[in-house]
Amino acid sequence: MYKTLLRGYIEKLKKEDVIKFISNNNYEVTEKEVDTIYFYIKNYWEDFFDNKKEIWSMLEKDVNQNTYQEIQNLFQKYQKYINF
């Protein structure tokens, strides 16, 4: 059930939504990192929630260390609310 709801949300997600979330939470990321984050969310969301190490390794190479750490923190924070 949660997976279906999440899929529907992500299908409607726009880059502007990611920018708004980042801005509202006072994160500092580059424009390139915004594009990267959006790309990963749209294309690899199931891999993240399956907690596949390969996707985390790929992401770690594509964003700076502070951004990567913040993404991991957010994952930890919200993972407990969504059980696949």
PDB file with one MODEL, atoms N, CA, C and O in Angstrom:
MODEL        1
ATOM      1  N   MET A   1       0.820  -1.195   0.000  1.00  0.00           N
ATOM      2  CA  MET A   1       0.000   0.000   0.000  1.00  0.00           C
ATOM      3  C   MET A   1       0.869   1.266   0.000  1.00  0.00           C
ATOM      4  O   MET A   1       0.681   2.156  -0.830  1.00  0.00           O
ATOM      5  N   TYR A   2       1.824   1.334   0.944  1.00  0.00           N
ATOM      6  CA  TYR A   2       2.671   2.523   1.014  1.00  0.00           C
ATOM      7  C   TYR A   2       3.475   2.717  -0.264  1.00  0.00           C
ATOM      8  O   TYR A   2       3.684   3.840  -0.723  1.00  0.00           O
ATOM      9  N   LYS A   3       3.915   1.615  -0.818  1.00  0.00           N
ATOM     10  CA  LYS A   3       4.722   1.693  -2.027  1.00  0.00           C
ATOM     11  C   LYS A   3       3.921   2.296  -3.175  1.00  0.00           C
ATOM     12  O   LYS A   3       4.452   3.084  -3.958  1.00  0.00           O
ATOM     13  N   THR A   4       2.654   1.929  -3.277  1.00  0.00           N
ATOM     14  CA  THR A   4       1.787   2.473  -4.318  1.00  0.00           C
ATOM     15  C   THR A   4       1.567   3.967  -4.113  1.00  0.00           C
ATOM     16  O   THR A   4       1.615   4.744  -5.066  1.00  0.00           O
ATOM     17  N   LEU A   5       1.328   4.362  -2.878  1.00  0.00           N
ATOM     18  CA  LEU A   5       1.151   5.788  -2.574  1.00  0.00           C
ATOM     19  C   LEU A   5       2.414   6.583  -2.884  1.00  0.00           C
ATOM     20  O   LEU A   5       2.363   7.664  -3.471  1.00  0.00           O
ATOM     21  N   LEU A   6       3.537   6.026  -2.480  1.00  0.00           N
ATOM     22  CA  LEU A   6       4.810   6.703  -2.724  1.00  0.00           C
ATOM     23  C   LEU A   6       5.102   6.813  -4.213  1.00  0.00           C
ATOM     24  O   LEU A   6       5.573   7.850  -4.680  1.00  0.00           O
ATOM     25  N   ARG A   7       4.826   5.757  -4.955  1.00  0.00           N
ATOM     26  CA  ARG A   7       5.030   5.775  -6.408  1.00  0.00           C
ATOM     27  C   ARG A   7       4.210   6.910  -7.040  1.00  0.00           C
ATOM     28  O   ARG A   7       4.716   7.656  -7.878  1.00  0.00           O
ATOM     29  N   GLY A   8       2.946   7.032  -6.632  1.00  0.00           N
ATOM     30  CA  GLY A   8       2.096   8.098  -7.164  1.00  0.00           C
ATOM     31  C   GLY A   8       2.632   9.479  -6.840  1.00  0.00           C
ATOM     32  O   GLY A   8       2.594  10.376  -7.682  1.00  0.00           O
ATOM     33  N   TYR A   9       3.130   9.655  -5.626  1.00  0.00           N
ATOM     34  CA  TYR A   9       3.693  10.942  -5.229  1.00  0.00           C
ATOM     35  C   TYR A   9       4.937  11.257  -6.055  1.00  0.00           C
ATOM     36  O   TYR A   9       5.089  12.374  -6.549  1.00  0.00           O
ATOM     37  N   ILE A  10       5.812  10.295  -6.204  1.00  0.00           N
ATOM     38  CA  ILE A  10       7.065  10.526  -6.922  1.00  0.00           C
ATOM     39  C   ILE A  10       6.805  10.769  -8.408  1.00  0.00           C
ATOM     40  O   ILE A  10       7.509  11.559  -9.037  1.00  0.00           O
ATOM     41  N   GLU A  11       5.820  10.111  -8.962  1.00  0.00           N
ATOM     42  CA  GLU A  11       5.485  10.352 -10.367  1.00  0.00           C
ATOM     43  C   GLU A  11       5.069  11.806 -10.603  1.00  0.00           C
ATOM     44  O   GLU A  11       5.315  12.356 -11.676  1.00  0.00           O
ATOM     45  N   LYS A  12       4.442  12.424  -9.607  1.00  0.00           N
ATOM     46  CA  LYS A  12       3.993  13.815  -9.716  1.00  0.00           C
ATOM     47  C   LYS A  12       5.037  14.826  -9.248  1.00  0.00           C
ATOM     48  O   LYS A  12       4.884  16.026  -9.472  1.00  0.00           O
ATOM     49  N   LEU A  13       6.084  14.350  -8.607  1.00  0.00           N
ATOM     50  CA  LEU A  13       7.111  15.216  -8.060  1.00  0.00           C
ATOM     51  C   LEU A  13       7.802  16.019  -9.158  1.00  0.00           C
ATOM     52  O   LEU A  13       8.154  15.482 -10.208  1.00  0.00           O
ATOM     53  N   LYS A  14       7.987  17.297  -8.905  1.00  0.00           N
ATOM     54  CA  LYS A  14       8.673  18.188  -9.837  1.00  0.00           C
ATOM     55  C   LYS A  14       9.970  18.675  -9.196  1.00  0.00           C
ATOM     56  O   LYS A  14      10.128  18.656  -7.975  1.00  0.00           O
ATOM     57  N   LYS A  15      10.867  19.097 -10.029  1.00  0.00           N
ATOM     58  CA  LYS A  15      12.141  19.625  -9.536  1.00  0.00           C
ATOM     59  C   LYS A  15      11.895  20.803  -8.587  1.00  0.00           C
ATOM     60  O   LYS A  15      12.621  20.977  -7.609  1.00  0.00           O
ATOM     61  N   GLU A  16      10.884  21.598  -8.876  1.00  0.00           N
ATOM     62  CA  GLU A  16      10.554  22.736  -8.022  1.00  0.00           C
ATOM     63  C   GLU A  16      10.171  22.293  -6.612  1.00  0.00           C
ATOM     64  O   GLU A  16      10.420  23.018  -5.649  1.00  0.00           O
ATOM     65  N   ASP A  17       9.566  21.107  -6.480  1.00  0.00           N
ATOM     66  CA  ASP A  17       9.223  20.572  -5.163  1.00  0.00           C
ATOM     67  C   ASP A  17      10.479  20.272  -4.356  1.00  0.00           C
ATOM     68  O   ASP A  17      10.524  20.520  -3.151  1.00  0.00           O
ATOM     69  N   VAL A  18      11.488  19.742  -5.016  1.00  0.00           N
ATOM     70  CA  VAL A  18      12.756  19.447  -4.353  1.00  0.00           C
ATOM     71  C   VAL A  18      13.419  20.749  -3.923  1.00  0.00           C
ATOM     72  O   VAL A  18      13.923  20.857  -2.805  1.00  0.00           O
ATOM     73  N   ILE A  19      13.417  21.729  -4.806  1.00  0.00           N
ATOM     74  CA  ILE A  19      14.005  23.033  -4.487  1.00  0.00           C
ATOM     75  C   ILE A  19      13.290  23.663  -3.298  1.00  0.00           C
ATOM     76  O   ILE A  19      13.934  24.225  -2.413  1.00  0.00           O
ATOM     77  N   LYS A  20      11.992  23.575  -3.274  1.00  0.00           N
ATOM     78  CA  LYS A  20      11.207  24.150  -2.172  1.00  0.00           C
ATOM     79  C   LYS A  20      11.526  23.450  -0.854  1.00  0.00           C
ATOM     80  O   LYS A  20      11.685  24.112   0.171  1.00  0.00           O
ATOM     81  N   PHE A  21      11.622  22.113  -0.866  1.00  0.00           N
ATOM     82  CA  PHE A  21      11.962  21.377   0.346  1.00  0.00           C
ATOM     83  C   PHE A  21      13.337  21.794   0.849  1.00  0.00           C
ATOM     84  O   PHE A  21      13.519  22.038   2.042  1.00  0.00           O
ATOM     85  N   ILE A  22      14.289  21.873  -0.045  1.00  0.00           N
ATOM     86  CA  ILE A  22      15.654  22.262   0.323  1.00  0.00           C
ATOM     87  C   ILE A  22      15.654  23.663   0.923  1.00  0.00           C
ATOM     88  O   ILE A  22      16.279  23.903   1.956  1.00  0.00           O
ATOM     89  N   SER A  23      14.958  24.575   0.279  1.00  0.00           N
ATOM     90  CA  SER A  23      14.900  25.957   0.746  1.00  0.00           C
ATOM     91  C   SER A  23      14.207  26.067   2.107  1.00  0.00           C
ATOM     92  O   SER A  23      14.689  26.767   2.998  1.00  0.00           O
ATOM     93  N   ASN A  24      13.091  25.383   2.262  1.00  0.00           N
ATOM     94  CA  ASN A  24      12.335  25.439   3.518  1.00  0.00           C
ATOM     95  C   ASN A  24      13.104  24.867   4.695  1.00  0.00           C
ATOM     96  O   ASN A  24      12.836  25.219   5.844  1.00  0.00           O
ATOM     97  N   ASN A  25      14.052  23.991   4.420  1.00  0.00           N
ATOM     98  CA  ASN A  25      14.819  23.360   5.483  1.00  0.00           C
ATOM     99  C   ASN A  25      16.238  23.905   5.603  1.00  0.00           C
ATOM    100  O   ASN A  25      17.059  23.377   6.354  1.00  0.00           O
ATOM    101  N   ASN A  26      16.512  24.966   4.855  1.00  0.00           N
ATOM    102  CA  ASN A  26      17.788  25.683   4.939  1.00  0.00           C
ATOM    103  C   ASN A  26      19.010  24.809   4.634  1.00  0.00           C
ATOM    104  O   ASN A  26      20.070  24.980   5.236  1.00  0.00           O
ATOM    105  N   TYR A  27      18.852  23.883   3.704  1.00  0.00           N
ATOM    106  CA  TYR A  27      19.993  23.098   3.254  1.00  0.00           C
ATOM    107  C   TYR A  27      20.737  23.898   2.197  1.00  0.00           C
ATOM    108  O   TYR A  27      20.141  24.679   1.455  1.00  0.00           O
ATOM    109  N   GLU A  28      22.031  23.695   2.139  1.00  0.00           N
ATOM    110  CA  GLU A  28      22.844  24.372   1.143  1.00  0.00           C
ATOM    111  C   GLU A  28      23.344  23.347   0.139  1.00  0.00           C
ATOM    112  O   GLU A  28      24.182  22.505   0.459  1.00  0.00           O
ATOM    113  N   VAL A  29      22.823  23.426  -1.072  1.00  0.00           N
ATOM    114  CA  VAL A  29      23.247  22.525  -2.144  1.00  0.00           C
ATOM    115  C   VAL A  29      23.406  23.339  -3.416  1.00  0.00           C
ATOM    116  O   VAL A  29      22.799  24.398  -3.578  1.00  0.00           O
ATOM    117  N   THR A  30      24.219  22.834  -4.297  1.00  0.00           N
ATOM    118  CA  THR A  30      24.416  23.512  -5.566  1.00  0.00           C
ATOM    119  C   THR A  30      23.280  23.157  -6.521  1.00  0.00           C
ATOM    120  O   THR A  30      22.507  22.232  -6.275  1.00  0.00           O
ATOM    121  N   GLU A  31      23.199  23.901  -7.600  1.00  0.00           N
ATOM    122  CA  GLU A  31      22.185  23.621  -8.625  1.00  0.00           C
ATOM    123  C   GLU A  31      22.404  22.231  -9.220  1.00  0.00           C
ATOM    124  O   GLU A  31      21.450  21.505  -9.499  1.00  0.00           O
ATOM    125  N   LYS A  32      23.658  21.877  -9.407  1.00  0.00           N
ATOM    126  CA  LYS A  32      23.973  20.543  -9.930  1.00  0.00           C
ATOM    127  C   LYS A  32      23.505  19.454  -8.966  1.00  0.00           C
ATOM    128  O   LYS A  32      22.995  18.419  -9.396  1.00  0.00           O
ATOM    129  N   GLU A  33      23.675  19.684  -7.674  1.00  0.00           N
ATOM    130  CA  GLU A  33      23.224  18.709  -6.687  1.00  0.00           C
ATOM    131  C   GLU A  33      21.697  18.599  -6.664  1.00  0.00           C
ATOM    132  O   GLU A  33      21.157  17.511  -6.460  1.00  0.00           O
ATOM    133  N   VAL A  34      21.015  19.696  -6.867  1.00  0.00           N
ATOM    134  CA  VAL A  34      19.552  19.644  -6.967  1.00  0.00           C
ATOM    135  C   VAL A  34      19.159  18.736  -8.120  1.00  0.00           C
ATOM    136  O   VAL A  34      18.286  17.880  -7.974  1.00  0.00           O
ATOM    137  N   ASP A  35      19.798  18.922  -9.256  1.00  0.00           N
ATOM    138  CA  ASP A  35      19.515  18.072 -10.418  1.00  0.00           C
ATOM    139  C   ASP A  35      19.808  16.604 -10.105  1.00  0.00           C
ATOM    140  O   ASP A  35      19.044  15.717 -10.484  1.00  0.00           O
ATOM    141  N   THR A  36      20.908  16.361  -9.419  1.00  0.00           N
ATOM    142  CA  THR A  36      21.301  14.999  -9.066  1.00  0.00           C
ATOM    143  C   THR A  36      20.300  14.369  -8.109  1.00  0.00           C
ATOM    144  O   THR A  36      19.879  13.229  -8.304  1.00  0.00           O
ATOM    145  N   ILE A  37      19.924  15.103  -7.088  1.00  0.00           N
ATOM    146  CA  ILE A  37      18.950  14.606  -6.109  1.00  0.00           C
ATOM    147  C   ILE A  37      17.632  14.278  -6.795  1.00  0.00           C
ATOM    148  O   ILE A  37      17.052  13.215  -6.575  1.00  0.00           O
ATOM    149  N   TYR A  38      17.175  15.185  -7.613  1.00  0.00           N
ATOM    150  CA  TYR A  38      15.922  14.962  -8.341  1.00  0.00           C
ATOM    151  C   TYR A  38      16.016  13.719  -9.231  1.00  0.00           C
ATOM    152  O   TYR A  38      15.094  12.903  -9.260  1.00  0.00           O
ATOM    153  N   PHE A  39      17.114  13.578  -9.946  1.00  0.00           N
ATOM    154  CA  PHE A  39      17.325  12.416 -10.803  1.00  0.00           C
ATOM    155  C   PHE A  39      17.260  11.113 -10.001  1.00  0.00           C
ATOM    156  O   PHE A  39      16.597  10.159 -10.408  1.00  0.00           O
ATOM    157  N   TYR A  40      17.946  11.083  -8.872  1.00  0.00           N
ATOM    158  CA  TYR A  40      17.959   9.867  -8.055  1.00  0.00           C
ATOM    159  C   TYR A  40      16.579   9.559  -7.483  1.00  0.00           C
ATOM    160  O   TYR A  40      16.166   8.400  -7.458  1.00  0.00           O
ATOM    161  N   ILE A  41      15.874  10.571  -7.029  1.00  0.00           N
ATOM    162  CA  ILE A  41      14.527  10.341  -6.494  1.00  0.00           C
ATOM    163  C   ILE A  41      13.624   9.768  -7.575  1.00  0.00           C
ATOM    164  O   ILE A  41      12.924   8.783  -7.340  1.00  0.00           O
ATOM    165  N   LYS A  42      13.633  10.363  -8.732  1.00  0.00           N
ATOM    166  CA  LYS A  42      12.739   9.932  -9.810  1.00  0.00           C
ATOM    167  C   LYS A  42      13.089   8.547 -10.346  1.00  0.00           C
ATOM    168  O   LYS A  42      12.199   7.797 -10.745  1.00  0.00           O
ATOM    169  N   ASN A  43      14.366   8.203 -10.360  1.00  0.00           N
ATOM    170  CA  ASN A  43      14.790   6.979 -11.018  1.00  0.00           C
ATOM    171  C   ASN A  43      15.174   5.826 -10.086  1.00  0.00           C
ATOM    172  O   ASN A  43      15.168   4.665 -10.496  1.00  0.00           O
ATOM    173  N   TYR A  44      15.504   6.144  -8.850  1.00  0.00           N
ATOM    174  CA  TYR A  44      16.020   5.109  -7.955  1.00  0.00           C
ATOM    175  C   TYR A  44      15.326   5.056  -6.599  1.00  0.00           C
ATOM    176  O   TYR A  44      15.877   4.488  -5.657  1.00  0.00           O
ATOM    177  N   TRP A  45      14.148   5.625  -6.476  1.00  0.00           N
ATOM    178  CA  TRP A  45      13.503   5.680  -5.171  1.00  0.00           C
ATOM    179  C   TRP A  45      13.304   4.293  -4.565  1.00  0.00           C
ATOM    180  O   TRP A  45      13.460   4.125  -3.355  1.00  0.00           O
ATOM    181  N   GLU A  46      12.968   3.311  -5.371  1.00  0.00           N
ATOM    182  CA  GLU A  46      12.768   1.959  -4.824  1.00  0.00           C
ATOM    183  C   GLU A  46      14.076   1.379  -4.309  1.00  0.00           C
ATOM    184  O   GLU A  46      14.085   0.679  -3.296  1.00  0.00           O
ATOM    185  N   ASP A  47      15.162   1.658  -4.981  1.00  0.00           N
ATOM    186  CA  ASP A  47      16.469   1.175  -4.527  1.00  0.00           C
ATOM    187  C   ASP A  47      16.850   1.793  -3.186  1.00  0.00           C
ATOM    188  O   ASP A  47      17.440   1.120  -2.342  1.00  0.00           O
ATOM    189  N   PHE A  48      16.520   3.067  -2.981  1.00  0.00           N
ATOM    190  CA  PHE A  48      16.806   3.709  -1.699  1.00  0.00           C
ATOM    191  C   PHE A  48      16.005   3.059  -0.581  1.00  0.00           C
ATOM    192  O   PHE A  48      16.541   2.758   0.485  1.00  0.00           O
ATOM    193  N   PHE A  49      14.747   2.851  -0.827  1.00  0.00           N
ATOM    194  CA  PHE A  49      13.920   2.289   0.234  1.00  0.00           C
ATOM    195  C   PHE A  49      14.143   0.803   0.437  1.00  0.00           C
ATOM    196  O   PHE A  49      13.733   0.245   1.455  1.00  0.00           O
ATOM    197  N   ASP A  50      14.783   0.162  -0.515  1.00  0.00           N
ATOM    198  CA  ASP A  50      15.252  -1.204  -0.304  1.00  0.00           C
ATOM    199  C   ASP A  50      16.645  -1.172   0.314  1.00  0.00           C
ATOM    200  O   ASP A  50      17.231  -2.209   0.626  1.00  0.00           O
ATOM    201  N   ASN A  51      17.154   0.036   0.483  1.00  0.00           N
ATOM    202  CA  ASN A  51      18.449   0.311   1.117  1.00  0.00           C
ATOM    203  C   ASN A  51      19.591  -0.436   0.431  1.00  0.00           C
ATOM    204  O   ASN A  51      20.441  -1.041   1.084  1.00  0.00           O
ATOM    205  N   LYS A  52      19.590  -0.378  -0.887  1.00  0.00           N
ATOM    206  CA  LYS A  52      20.642  -1.040  -1.662  1.00  0.00           C
ATOM    207  C   LYS A  52      21.945  -0.233  -1.569  1.00  0.00           C
ATOM    208  O   LYS A  52      21.976   0.965  -1.852  1.00  0.00           O
ATOM    209  N   LYS A  53      22.985  -0.904  -1.178  1.00  0.00           N
ATOM    210  CA  LYS A  53      24.275  -0.237  -0.983  1.00  0.00           C
ATOM    211  C   LYS A  53      24.814   0.367  -2.266  1.00  0.00           C
ATOM    212  O   LYS A  53      25.485   1.398  -2.233  1.00  0.00           O
ATOM    213  N   GLU A  54      24.528  -0.264  -3.396  1.00  0.00           N
ATOM    214  CA  GLU A  54      25.044   0.226  -4.674  1.00  0.00           C
ATOM    215  C   GLU A  54      24.543   1.638  -4.979  1.00  0.00           C
ATOM    216  O   GLU A  54      25.295   2.481  -5.468  1.00  0.00           O
ATOM    217  N   ILE A  55      23.279   1.883  -4.688  1.00  0.00           N
ATOM    218  CA  ILE A  55      22.711   3.207  -4.991  1.00  0.00           C
ATOM    219  C   ILE A  55      23.305   4.262  -4.068  1.00  0.00           C
ATOM    220  O   ILE A  55      23.548   5.394  -4.485  1.00  0.00           O
ATOM    221  N   TRP A  56      23.538   3.886  -2.809  1.00  0.00           N
ATOM    222  CA  TRP A  56      24.157   4.821  -1.875  1.00  0.00           C
ATOM    223  C   TRP A  56      25.589   5.145  -2.302  1.00  0.00           C
ATOM    224  O   TRP A  56      26.035   6.286  -2.172  1.00  0.00           O
ATOM    225  N   SER A  57      26.296   4.162  -2.802  1.00  0.00           N
ATOM    226  CA  SER A  57      27.668   4.392  -3.280  1.00  0.00           C
ATOM    227  C   SER A  57      27.680   5.316  -4.490  1.00  0.00           C
ATOM    228  O   SER A  57      28.532   6.198  -4.603  1.00  0.00           O
ATOM    229  N   MET A  58      26.733   5.108  -5.386  1.00  0.00           N
ATOM    230  CA  MET A  58      26.637   5.980  -6.569  1.00  0.00           C
ATOM    231  C   MET A  58      26.352   7.419  -6.156  1.00  0.00           C
ATOM    232  O   MET A  58      26.994   8.353  -6.635  1.00  0.00           O
ATOM    233  N   LEU A  59      25.384   7.585  -5.263  1.00  0.00           N
ATOM    234  CA  LEU A  59      25.015   8.929  -4.814  1.00  0.00           C
ATOM    235  C   LEU A  59      26.178   9.615  -4.108  1.00  0.00           C
ATOM    236  O   LEU A  59      26.414  10.807  -4.304  1.00  0.00           O
ATOM    237  N   GLU A  60      26.885   8.880  -3.307  1.00  0.00           N
ATOM    238  CA  GLU A  60      28.000   9.456  -2.560  1.00  0.00           C
ATOM    239  C   GLU A  60      29.051  10.059  -3.493  1.00  0.00           C
ATOM    240  O   GLU A  60      29.707  11.040  -3.144  1.00  0.00           O
ATOM    241  N   LYS A  61      29.206   9.477  -4.664  1.00  0.00           N
ATOM    242  CA  LYS A  61      30.163   9.989  -5.643  1.00  0.00           C
ATOM    243  C   LYS A  61      29.646  11.217  -6.388  1.00  0.00           C
ATOM    244  O   LYS A  61      30.426  11.981  -6.955  1.00  0.00           O
ATOM    245  N   ASP A  62      28.323  11.400  -6.382  1.00  0.00           N
ATOM    246  CA  ASP A  62      27.718  12.456  -7.200  1.00  0.00           C
ATOM    247  C   ASP A  62      27.388  13.744  -6.448  1.00  0.00           C
ATOM    248  O   ASP A  62      27.056  14.751  -7.075  1.00  0.00           O
ATOM    249  N   VAL A  63      27.473  13.730  -5.118  1.00  0.00           N
ATOM    250  CA  VAL A  63      27.206  14.942  -4.337  1.00  0.00           C
ATOM    251  C   VAL A  63      28.324  15.121  -3.322  1.00  0.00           C
ATOM    252  O   VAL A  63      29.073  14.184  -3.047  1.00  0.00           O
ATOM    253  N   ASN A  64      28.439  16.321  -2.768  1.00  0.00           N
ATOM    254  CA  ASN A  64      29.497  16.524  -1.779  1.00  0.00           C
ATOM    255  C   ASN A  64      29.148  15.812  -0.470  1.00  0.00           C
ATOM    256  O   ASN A  64      28.006  15.400  -0.263  1.00  0.00           O
ATOM    257  N   GLN A  65      30.123  15.678   0.389  1.00  0.00           N
ATOM    258  CA  GLN A  65      29.970  14.875   1.607  1.00  0.00           C
ATOM    259  C   GLN A  65      28.891  15.423   2.537  1.00  0.00           C
ATOM    260  O   GLN A  65      28.149  14.643   3.133  1.00  0.00           O
ATOM    261  N   ASN A  66      28.785  16.735   2.676  1.00  0.00           N
ATOM    262  CA  ASN A  66      27.755  17.313   3.541  1.00  0.00           C
ATOM    263  C   ASN A  66      26.356  17.008   3.014  1.00  0.00           C
ATOM    264  O   ASN A  66      25.457  16.662   3.780  1.00  0.00           O
ATOM    265  N   THR A  67      26.185  17.137   1.726  1.00  0.00           N
ATOM    266  CA  THR A  67      24.885  16.845   1.114  1.00  0.00           C
ATOM    267  C   THR A  67      24.555  15.371   1.278  1.00  0.00           C
ATOM    268  O   THR A  67      23.425  15.015   1.613  1.00  0.00           O
ATOM    269  N   TYR A  68      25.526  14.528   1.046  1.00  0.00           N
ATOM    270  CA  TYR A  68      25.324  13.088   1.201  1.00  0.00           C
ATOM    271  C   TYR A  68      24.895  12.757   2.628  1.00  0.00           C
ATOM    272  O   TYR A  68      23.973  11.967   2.832  1.00  0.00           O
ATOM    273  N   GLN A  69      25.548  13.347   3.598  1.00  0.00           N
ATOM    274  CA  GLN A  69      25.216  13.090   5.009  1.00  0.00           C
ATOM    275  C   GLN A  69      23.795  13.554   5.328  1.00  0.00           C
ATOM    276  O   GLN A  69      23.064  12.868   6.043  1.00  0.00           O
ATOM    277  N   GLU A  70      23.406  14.705   4.807  1.00  0.00           N
ATOM    278  CA  GLU A  70      22.045  15.198   5.037  1.00  0.00           C
ATOM    279  C   GLU A  70      21.003  14.269   4.414  1.00  0.00           C
ATOM    280  O   GLU A  70      19.950  14.029   5.004  1.00  0.00           O
ATOM    281  N   ILE A  71      21.296  13.753   3.236  1.00  0.00           N
ATOM    282  CA  ILE A  71      20.374  12.823   2.581  1.00  0.00           C
ATOM    283  C   ILE A  71      20.255  11.549   3.414  1.00  0.00           C
ATOM    284  O   ILE A  71      19.153  11.025   3.582  1.00  0.00           O
ATOM    285  N   GLN A  72      21.358  11.050   3.932  1.00  0.00           N
ATOM    286  CA  GLN A  72      21.305   9.863   4.787  1.00  0.00           C
ATOM    287  C   GLN A  72      20.499  10.132   6.052  1.00  0.00           C
ATOM    288  O   GLN A  72      19.717   9.289   6.489  1.00  0.00           O
ATOM    289  N   ASN A  73      20.693  11.306   6.635  1.00  0.00           N
ATOM    290  CA  ASN A  73      19.930  11.663   7.833  1.00  0.00           C
ATOM    291  C   ASN A  73      18.433  11.713   7.541  1.00  0.00           C
ATOM    292  O   ASN A  73      17.625  11.230   8.334  1.00  0.00           O
ATOM    293  N   LEU A  74      18.071  12.291   6.415  1.00  0.00           N
ATOM    294  CA  LEU A  74      16.657  12.343   6.038  1.00  0.00           C
ATOM    295  C   LEU A  74      16.111  10.940   5.792  1.00  0.00           C
ATOM    296  O   LEU A  74      14.984  10.633   6.181  1.00  0.00           O
ATOM    297  N   PHE A  75      16.896  10.104   5.159  1.00  0.00           N
ATOM    298  CA  PHE A  75      16.485   8.730   4.919  1.00  0.00           C
ATOM    299  C   PHE A  75      16.196   8.033   6.247  1.00  0.00           C
ATOM    300  O   PHE A  75      15.157   7.392   6.404  1.00  0.00           O
ATOM    301  N   GLN A  76      17.112   8.159   7.191  1.00  0.00           N
ATOM    302  CA  GLN A  76      16.928   7.541   8.504  1.00  0.00           C
ATOM    303  C   GLN A  76      15.677   8.074   9.202  1.00  0.00           C
ATOM    304  O   GLN A  76      14.919   7.318   9.809  1.00  0.00           O
ATOM    305  N   LYS A  77      15.480   9.361   9.105  1.00  0.00           N
ATOM    306  CA  LYS A  77      14.341  10.004   9.760  1.00  0.00           C
ATOM    307  C   LYS A  77      13.014   9.499   9.219  1.00  0.00           C
ATOM    308  O   LYS A  77      12.101   9.214   9.994  1.00  0.00           O
ATOM    309  N   TYR A  78      12.892   9.384   7.900  1.00  0.00           N
ATOM    310  CA  TYR A  78      11.615   9.047   7.297  1.00  0.00           C
ATOM    311  C   TYR A  78      11.426   7.562   7.012  1.00  0.00           C
ATOM    312  O   TYR A  78      10.300   7.120   6.785  1.00  0.00           O
ATOM    313  N   GLN A  79      12.477   6.803   7.020  1.00  0.00           N
ATOM    314  CA  GLN A  79      12.365   5.376   6.738  1.00  0.00           C
ATOM    315  C   GLN A  79      11.449   4.672   7.719  1.00  0.00           C
ATOM    316  O   GLN A  79      10.721   3.756   7.337  1.00  0.00           O
ATOM    317  N   LYS A  80      11.473   5.083   8.976  1.00  0.00           N
ATOM    318  CA  LYS A  80      10.650   4.419   9.981  1.00  0.00           C
ATOM    319  C   LYS A  80       9.161   4.619   9.761  1.00  0.00           C
ATOM    320  O   LYS A  80       8.351   3.872  10.310  1.00  0.00           O
ATOM    321  N   TYR A  81       8.782   5.626   8.959  1.00  0.00           N
ATOM    322  CA  TYR A  81       7.374   5.870   8.693  1.00  0.00           C
ATOM    323  C   TYR A  81       6.836   5.061   7.525  1.00  0.00           C
ATOM    324  O   TYR A  81       5.625   4.931   7.346  1.00  0.00           O
ATOM    325  N   ILE A  82       7.754   4.521   6.734  1.00  0.00           N
ATOM    326  CA  ILE A  82       7.342   3.762   5.534  1.00  0.00           C
ATOM    327  C   ILE A  82       7.952   2.376   5.627  1.00  0.00           C
ATOM    328  O   ILE A  82       9.168   2.206   5.538  1.00  0.00           O
ATOM    329  N   ASN A  83       7.116   1.420   5.800  1.00  0.00           N
ATOM    330  CA  ASN A  83       7.583   0.018   5.851  1.00  0.00           C
ATOM    331  C   ASN A  83       7.074  -0.703   4.629  1.00  0.00           C
ATOM    332  O   ASN A  83       5.867  -0.845   4.431  1.00  0.00           O
ATOM    333  N   PHE A  84       8.007  -1.160   3.806  1.00  0.00           N
ATOM    334  CA  PHE A  84       7.611  -1.912   2.612  1.00  0.00           C
ATOM    335  C   PHE A  84       7.484  -3.341   3.017  1.00  0.00           C
ATOM    336  O   PHE A  84       7.158  -4.191   2.188  1.00  0.00           O
TER     337      PHE A  84
ENDMDL
END
